Amino acid sequence: LDVFPFDLSSYKKIAIDPFTTSTLTESQIADIQHNIDLCRDVIVFFTSCGSASGYGGHTGGAFDTVPEVVLFDAFFRACPTKFVPVFYDEAGHRVATQYLMAALDGYIAPEFLRFYRKGGSNLPGHP
C-alpha cells in the first residue's frame, strides 16, 4: 500500500469568526460534519495501523476531541491574529491529532501516518 486511502484534500478549510458568528449556516454545519467524519475516520485508520504493527495504539483522546479541533481550526482561519494557532496537547495523549493536522496542513505526507508508533518512524505515540 503506497497510497494513503483517504483524500485529505477533501477537508473543508472553513473560517468561522466566533466573535461575530451567532448562528452557523447549513453549509457551515455540513462542512464541519464532513471534517469531523473525515478526521475521525483517518484517526481510526492510522492508529489501527500502529496497533496492527504490534506497537500498540488506540484512538483515545484524539478521536474524542475531533469536533473541538475542527471548530478551533475554523476559528484560527477566521481570526489568525486573535489566536495562537496551535493545538496544545499535555502529555501527548492526543498526539494523533497533531500528526493529522500536520498532514492536513502539508507539513508531512499523509502516507507517513500509516507508520504511526512504528519504531524509527518519527511518529511516536505519547510517552
PyMOL commands that place a pseudoatom at each C-alpha (Angstrom):
pseudoatom trace, name=CA, resn=LEU, resi=1, chain=A, elem=C, hetatm=0, pos=[0.000, 0.000, 0.000]
pseudoatom trace, name=CA, resn=ASP, resi=2, chain=A, elem=C, hetatm=0, pos=[1.816, 3.076, -1.255]
pseudoatom trace, name=CA, resn=VAL, resi=3, chain=A, elem=C, hetatm=0, pos=[-1.167, 5.388, -1.319]
pseudoatom trace, name=CA, resn=PHE, resi=4, chain=A, elem=C, hetatm=0, pos=[-2.956, 6.812, 1.677]
pseudoatom trace, name=CA, resn=PRO, resi=5, chain=A, elem=C, hetatm=0, pos=[-6.566, 5.546, 1.476]
pseudoatom trace, name=CA, resn=PHE, resi=6, chain=A, elem=C, hetatm=0, pos=[-8.175, 8.892, 2.347]
pseudoatom trace, name=CA, resn=ASP, resi=7, chain=A, elem=C, hetatm=0, pos=[-8.308, 12.055, 0.283]
pseudoatom trace, name=CA, resn=LEU, resi=8, chain=A, elem=C, hetatm=0, pos=[-7.224, 14.698, 2.781]
pseudoatom trace, name=CA, resn=SER, resi=9, chain=A, elem=C, hetatm=0, pos=[-7.745, 17.392, 0.148]
pseudoatom trace, name=CA, resn=SER, resi=10, chain=A, elem=C, hetatm=0, pos=[-11.480, 16.954, 0.787]
pseudoatom trace, name=CA, resn=TYR, resi=11, chain=A, elem=C, hetatm=0, pos=[-11.010, 18.611, 4.206]
pseudoatom trace, name=CA, resn=LYS, resi=12, chain=A, elem=C, hetatm=0, pos=[-13.004, 21.857, 4.071]
pseudoatom trace, name=CA, resn=LYS, resi=13, chain=A, elem=C, hetatm=0, pos=[-10.798, 24.796, 5.042]
pseudoatom trace, name=CA, resn=ILE, resi=14, chain=A, elem=C, hetatm=0, pos=[-13.627, 26.819, 6.506]
pseudoatom trace, name=CA, resn=ALA, resi=15, chain=A, elem=C, hetatm=0, pos=[-13.350, 30.011, 8.506]
pseudoatom trace, name=CA, resn=ILE, resi=16, chain=A, elem=C, hetatm=0, pos=[-15.722, 30.912, 11.314]
pseudoatom trace, name=CA, resn=ASP, resi=17, chain=A, elem=C, hetatm=0, pos=[-15.316, 34.044, 13.394]
pseudoatom trace, name=CA, resn=PRO, resi=18, chain=A, elem=C, hetatm=0, pos=[-16.507, 33.031, 16.873]
pseudoatom trace, name=CA, resn=PHE, resi=19, chain=A, elem=C, hetatm=0, pos=[-16.680, 36.675, 17.928]
pseudoatom trace, name=CA, resn=THR, resi=20, chain=A, elem=C, hetatm=0, pos=[-19.212, 37.712, 15.278]
pseudoatom trace, name=CA, resn=THR, resi=21, chain=A, elem=C, hetatm=0, pos=[-20.972, 34.485, 14.278]
pseudoatom trace, name=CA, resn=SER, resi=22, chain=A, elem=C, hetatm=0, pos=[-24.013, 33.737, 16.413]
pseudoatom trace, name=CA, resn=THR, resi=23, chain=A, elem=C, hetatm=0, pos=[-25.543, 31.032, 14.199]
pseudoatom trace, name=CA, resn=LEU, resi=24, chain=A, elem=C, hetatm=0, pos=[-23.950, 28.629, 11.774]
pseudoatom trace, name=CA, resn=THR, resi=25, chain=A, elem=C, hetatm=0, pos=[-25.353, 28.244, 8.267]
pseudoatom trace, name=CA, resn=GLU, resi=26, chain=A, elem=C, hetatm=0, pos=[-26.485, 24.869, 6.983]
pseudoatom trace, name=CA, resn=SER, resi=27, chain=A, elem=C, hetatm=0, pos=[-23.445, 24.863, 4.711]
pseudoatom trace, name=CA, resn=GLN, resi=28, chain=A, elem=C, hetatm=0, pos=[-21.084, 25.510, 7.627]
pseudoatom trace, name=CA, resn=ILE, resi=29, chain=A, elem=C, hetatm=0, pos=[-22.714, 22.754, 9.655]
pseudoatom trace, name=CA, resn=ALA, resi=30, chain=A, elem=C, hetatm=0, pos=[-22.372, 20.328, 6.724]
pseudoatom trace, name=CA, resn=ASP, resi=31, chain=A, elem=C, hetatm=0, pos=[-18.708, 21.276, 6.232]
pseudoatom trace, name=CA, resn=ILE, resi=32, chain=A, elem=C, hetatm=0, pos=[-17.961, 20.885, 9.940]
pseudoatom trace, name=CA, resn=GLN, resi=33, chain=A, elem=C, hetatm=0, pos=[-19.646, 17.468, 9.980]
pseudoatom trace, name=CA, resn=HIS, resi=34, chain=A, elem=C, hetatm=0, pos=[-17.705, 16.415, 6.878]
pseudoatom trace, name=CA, resn=ASN, resi=35, chain=A, elem=C, hetatm=0, pos=[-14.424, 17.427, 8.537]
pseudoatom trace, name=CA, resn=ILE, resi=36, chain=A, elem=C, hetatm=0, pos=[-15.316, 15.629, 11.763]
pseudoatom trace, name=CA, resn=ASP, resi=37, chain=A, elem=C, hetatm=0, pos=[-16.191, 12.442, 9.893]
pseudoatom trace, name=CA, resn=LEU, resi=38, chain=A, elem=C, hetatm=0, pos=[-13.051, 12.599, 7.739]
pseudoatom trace, name=CA, resn=CYS, resi=39, chain=A, elem=C, hetatm=0, pos=[-10.741, 13.263, 10.684]
pseudoatom trace, name=CA, resn=ARG, resi=40, chain=A, elem=C, hetatm=0, pos=[-12.271, 10.546, 12.835]
pseudoatom trace, name=CA, resn=ASP, resi=41, chain=A, elem=C, hetatm=0, pos=[-12.051, 8.002, 10.008]
pseudoatom trace, name=CA, resn=VAL, resi=42, chain=A, elem=C, hetatm=0, pos=[-8.401, 8.903, 9.387]
pseudoatom trace, name=CA, resn=ILE, resi=43, chain=A, elem=C, hetatm=0, pos=[-7.529, 8.719, 13.098]
pseudoatom trace, name=CA, resn=VAL, resi=44, chain=A, elem=C, hetatm=0, pos=[-9.174, 5.301, 13.441]
pseudoatom trace, name=CA, resn=PHE, resi=45, chain=A, elem=C, hetatm=0, pos=[-7.276, 4.106, 10.362]
pseudoatom trace, name=CA, resn=PHE, resi=46, chain=A, elem=C, hetatm=0, pos=[-3.792, 5.200, 11.280]
pseudoatom trace, name=CA, resn=THR, resi=47, chain=A, elem=C, hetatm=0, pos=[-3.999, 4.429, 14.985]
pseudoatom trace, name=CA, resn=SER, resi=48, chain=A, elem=C, hetatm=0, pos=[-5.157, 0.950, 13.936]
pseudoatom trace, name=CA, resn=CYS, resi=49, chain=A, elem=C, hetatm=0, pos=[-2.038, 0.672, 11.767]
pseudoatom trace, name=CA, resn=GLY, resi=50, chain=A, elem=C, hetatm=0, pos=[0.051, 1.284, 14.877]
pseudoatom trace, name=CA, resn=SER, resi=51, chain=A, elem=C, hetatm=0, pos=[-1.858, -1.307, 16.820]
pseudoatom trace, name=CA, resn=ALA, resi=52, chain=A, elem=C, hetatm=0, pos=[-1.749, -3.875, 13.999]
pseudoatom trace, name=CA, resn=SER, resi=53, chain=A, elem=C, hetatm=0, pos=[2.001, -3.422, 13.637]
pseudoatom trace, name=CA, resn=GLY, resi=54, chain=A, elem=C, hetatm=0, pos=[2.479, -4.605, 17.209]
pseudoatom trace, name=CA, resn=TYR, resi=55, chain=A, elem=C, hetatm=0, pos=[3.496, -1.217, 18.585]
pseudoatom trace, name=CA, resn=GLY, resi=56, chain=A, elem=C, hetatm=0, pos=[0.190, -0.522, 20.289]
pseudoatom trace, name=CA, resn=GLY, resi=57, chain=A, elem=C, hetatm=0, pos=[-2.015, 2.454, 19.822]
pseudoatom trace, name=CA, resn=HIS, resi=58, chain=A, elem=C, hetatm=0, pos=[-5.627, 3.427, 20.156]
pseudoatom trace, name=CA, resn=THR, resi=59, chain=A, elem=C, hetatm=0, pos=[-7.893, 6.234, 19.032]
pseudoatom trace, name=CA, resn=GLY, resi=60, chain=A, elem=C, hetatm=0, pos=[-8.390, 7.546, 22.567]
pseudoatom trace, name=CA, resn=GLY, resi=61, chain=A, elem=C, hetatm=0, pos=[-8.457, 11.266, 23.166]
pseudoatom trace, name=CA, resn=ALA, resi=62, chain=A, elem=C, hetatm=0, pos=[-7.591, 12.142, 19.568]
pseudoatom trace, name=CA, resn=PHE, resi=63, chain=A, elem=C, hetatm=0, pos=[-10.899, 10.653, 18.370]
pseudoatom trace, name=CA, resn=ASP, resi=64, chain=A, elem=C, hetatm=0, pos=[-12.850, 12.275, 21.195]
pseudoatom trace, name=CA, resn=THR, resi=65, chain=A, elem=C, hetatm=0, pos=[-11.581, 15.807, 20.636]
pseudoatom trace, name=CA, resn=VAL, resi=66, chain=A, elem=C, hetatm=0, pos=[-12.046, 15.956, 16.841]
pseudoatom trace, name=CA, resn=PRO, resi=67, chain=A, elem=C, hetatm=0, pos=[-15.159, 18.199, 16.992]
pseudoatom trace, name=CA, resn=GLU, resi=68, chain=A, elem=C, hetatm=0, pos=[-13.303, 20.771, 19.091]
pseudoatom trace, name=CA, resn=VAL, resi=69, chain=A, elem=C, hetatm=0, pos=[-10.217, 20.584, 16.868]
pseudoatom trace, name=CA, resn=VAL, resi=70, chain=A, elem=C, hetatm=0, pos=[-12.289, 21.116, 13.708]
pseudoatom trace, name=CA, resn=LEU, resi=71, chain=A, elem=C, hetatm=0, pos=[-14.031, 24.131, 15.243]
pseudoatom trace, name=CA, resn=PHE, resi=72, chain=A, elem=C, hetatm=0, pos=[-10.813, 25.650, 16.536]
pseudoatom trace, name=CA, resn=ASP, resi=73, chain=A, elem=C, hetatm=0, pos=[-9.226, 25.136, 13.136]
pseudoatom trace, name=CA, resn=ALA, resi=74, chain=A, elem=C, hetatm=0, pos=[-12.093, 27.169, 11.617]
pseudoatom trace, name=CA, resn=PHE, resi=75, chain=A, elem=C, hetatm=0, pos=[-11.630, 29.855, 14.301]
pseudoatom trace, name=CA, resn=PHE, resi=76, chain=A, elem=C, hetatm=0, pos=[-7.870, 30.004, 13.639]
pseudoatom trace, name=CA, resn=ARG, resi=77, chain=A, elem=C, hetatm=0, pos=[-8.518, 30.519, 9.919]
pseudoatom trace, name=CA, resn=ALA, resi=78, chain=A, elem=C, hetatm=0, pos=[-11.033, 33.307, 10.505]
pseudoatom trace, name=CA, resn=CYS, resi=79, chain=A, elem=C, hetatm=0, pos=[-9.102, 35.183, 13.194]
pseudoatom trace, name=CA, resn=PRO, resi=80, chain=A, elem=C, hetatm=0, pos=[-5.396, 34.345, 12.933]
pseudoatom trace, name=CA, resn=THR, resi=81, chain=A, elem=C, hetatm=0, pos=[-4.400, 37.429, 14.937]
pseudoatom trace, name=CA, resn=LYS, resi=82, chain=A, elem=C, hetatm=0, pos=[-6.744, 36.636, 17.816]
pseudoatom trace, name=CA, resn=PHE, resi=83, chain=A, elem=C, hetatm=0, pos=[-5.470, 33.126, 18.477]
pseudoatom trace, name=CA, resn=VAL, resi=84, chain=A, elem=C, hetatm=0, pos=[-2.187, 31.295, 18.783]
pseudoatom trace, name=CA, resn=PRO, resi=85, chain=A, elem=C, hetatm=0, pos=[-2.996, 28.703, 16.114]
pseudoatom trace, name=CA, resn=VAL, resi=86, chain=A, elem=C, hetatm=0, pos=[-1.548, 25.692, 17.891]
pseudoatom trace, name=CA, resn=PHE, resi=87, chain=A, elem=C, hetatm=0, pos=[-3.297, 22.581, 19.164]
pseudoatom trace, name=CA, resn=TYR, resi=88, chain=A, elem=C, hetatm=0, pos=[-1.663, 22.070, 22.545]
pseudoatom trace, name=CA, resn=ASP, resi=89, chain=A, elem=C, hetatm=0, pos=[-1.640, 18.604, 23.999]
pseudoatom trace, name=CA, resn=GLU, resi=90, chain=A, elem=C, hetatm=0, pos=[-0.496, 17.986, 27.532]
pseudoatom trace, name=CA, resn=ALA, resi=91, chain=A, elem=C, hetatm=0, pos=[1.367, 14.713, 27.962]
pseudoatom trace, name=CA, resn=GLY, resi=92, chain=A, elem=C, hetatm=0, pos=[0.835, 13.671, 24.332]
pseudoatom trace, name=CA, resn=HIS, resi=93, chain=A, elem=C, hetatm=0, pos=[-2.424, 11.780, 24.832]
pseudoatom trace, name=CA, resn=ARG, resi=94, chain=A, elem=C, hetatm=0, pos=[-3.841, 13.273, 21.655]
pseudoatom trace, name=CA, resn=VAL, resi=95, chain=A, elem=C, hetatm=0, pos=[-0.662, 13.189, 19.592]
pseudoatom trace, name=CA, resn=ALA, resi=96, chain=A, elem=C, hetatm=0, pos=[-2.572, 11.561, 16.724]
pseudoatom trace, name=CA, resn=THR, resi=97, chain=A, elem=C, hetatm=0, pos=[-4.367, 14.914, 16.371]
pseudoatom trace, name=CA, resn=GLN, resi=98, chain=A, elem=C, hetatm=0, pos=[-1.028, 16.686, 15.985]
pseudoatom trace, name=CA, resn=TYR, resi=99, chain=A, elem=C, hetatm=0, pos=[0.067, 14.300, 13.247]
pseudoatom trace, name=CA, resn=LEU, resi=100, chain=A, elem=C, hetatm=0, pos=[-3.243, 14.530, 11.403]
pseudoatom trace, name=CA, resn=MET, resi=101, chain=A, elem=C, hetatm=0, pos=[-3.218, 18.337, 11.467]
pseudoatom trace, name=CA, resn=ALA, resi=102, chain=A, elem=C, hetatm=0, pos=[0.407, 18.301, 10.250]
pseudoatom trace, name=CA, resn=ALA, resi=103, chain=A, elem=C, hetatm=0, pos=[-0.696, 16.161, 7.290]
pseudoatom trace, name=CA, resn=LEU, resi=104, chain=A, elem=C, hetatm=0, pos=[-3.737, 18.353, 6.579]
pseudoatom trace, name=CA, resn=ASP, resi=105, chain=A, elem=C, hetatm=0, pos=[-1.540, 21.465, 6.606]
pseudoatom trace, name=CA, resn=GLY, resi=106, chain=A, elem=C, hetatm=0, pos=[1.119, 19.909, 4.347]
pseudoatom trace, name=CA, resn=TYR, resi=107, chain=A, elem=C, hetatm=0, pos=[3.907, 19.565, 6.919]
pseudoatom trace, name=CA, resn=ILE, resi=108, chain=A, elem=C, hetatm=0, pos=[4.075, 15.790, 6.483]
pseudoatom trace, name=CA, resn=ALA, resi=109, chain=A, elem=C, hetatm=0, pos=[2.866, 13.496, 3.706]
pseudoatom trace, name=CA, resn=PRO, resi=110, chain=A, elem=C, hetatm=0, pos=[-0.349, 11.676, 4.659]
pseudoatom trace, name=CA, resn=GLU, resi=111, chain=A, elem=C, hetatm=0, pos=[1.323, 8.361, 3.775]
pseudoatom trace, name=CA, resn=PHE, resi=112, chain=A, elem=C, hetatm=0, pos=[3.564, 8.761, 6.834]
pseudoatom trace, name=CA, resn=LEU, resi=113, chain=A, elem=C, hetatm=0, pos=[0.522, 8.396, 9.081]
pseudoatom trace, name=CA, resn=ARG, resi=114, chain=A, elem=C, hetatm=0, pos=[0.459, 4.685, 8.209]
pseudoatom trace, name=CA, resn=PHE, resi=115, chain=A, elem=C, hetatm=0, pos=[3.647, 4.305, 10.252]
pseudoatom trace, name=CA, resn=TYR, resi=116, chain=A, elem=C, hetatm=0, pos=[2.238, 5.795, 13.460]
pseudoatom trace, name=CA, resn=ARG, resi=117, chain=A, elem=C, hetatm=0, pos=[4.030, 4.354, 16.505]
pseudoatom trace, name=CA, resn=LYS, resi=118, chain=A, elem=C, hetatm=0, pos=[6.301, 2.089, 14.444]
pseudoatom trace, name=CA, resn=GLY, resi=119, chain=A, elem=C, hetatm=0, pos=[9.888, 2.094, 15.619]
pseudoatom trace, name=CA, resn=GLY, resi=120, chain=A, elem=C, hetatm=0, pos=[12.057, 4.564, 13.739]
pseudoatom trace, name=CA, resn=SER, resi=121, chain=A, elem=C, hetatm=0, pos=[9.079, 6.196, 12.010]
pseudoatom trace, name=CA, resn=ASN, resi=122, chain=A, elem=C, hetatm=0, pos=[9.451, 9.560, 13.782]
pseudoatom trace, name=CA, resn=LEU, resi=123, chain=A, elem=C, hetatm=0, pos=[5.751, 9.370, 14.676]
pseudoatom trace, name=CA, resn=PRO, resi=124, chain=A, elem=C, hetatm=0, pos=[5.806, 8.010, 18.219]
pseudoatom trace, name=CA, resn=GLY, resi=125, chain=A, elem=C, hetatm=0, pos=[2.756, 7.800, 20.389]
pseudoatom trace, name=CA, resn=HIS, resi=126, chain=A, elem=C, hetatm=0, pos=[2.648, 9.527, 23.734]
pseudoatom trace, name=CA, resn=PRO, resi=127, chain=A, elem=C, hetatm=0, pos=[5.288, 8.642, 26.319]
for i in range(1, 127): cmd.bond("trace and resi %d" % i, "trace and resi %d" % (i + 1))
show_as sticks, trace
zoom trace
